[in-house]
Amino acid sequence: MLLLLSSKSVNAQPPKQFFEISPNLCLSEDNQCRLTTNLSWHFNDIFQVCIKVYGHPVRTYCDLPASMEKYSLELLSHEDIRIDITDREQSRLLATQRILILHVNERKPRRRISWSIF
């Protein structure tokens, strides 16, 4: 009996590099937006990364692994927030994301004036 073995040529490609933020929008009825956001990333050939959050004040988190499924941040801001991720060793910018702050005006009912003619 003849046994045939077939082998597929599989190109071992490294996983795709990415940097994602979810959610990346915040609706605010007042001047401040409070948001808990989750960051996920993966970078090939890098051992540690730093995250820089451009807000008031600017915050930096370093010595993080090159792959992370869920990293939570508590944010409070009245303007858009930029988040950069850099290589810890060379301080090279790897990716950037932005969280948009959308200001929503609360609709107030219009008061009728009792003495109005119309």
C-alpha angles and dihedrals in degrees: 000000000000119000117202119203119195123195124197118218104237117191105217100220120180116247117274116269116239146158118200136176124199123219100019097175130069125191116210129189093184128036096278130065120204114197139168106207131183122220125201127182146160128190127179123229094011123111104192136012139194128220120211118195113199105211136104100323109017109238128199127198116190141176092051121148121259090245125047128164098194129009113168125211130186110217134186119183145140094209138043115294124221119204121194128190117204139181108263094216101046102020087232116160109245101174143340134208134184131217111209120216112210116196114212120195113221110233112236119197114251114248118230116224109231095217095052116129094213 
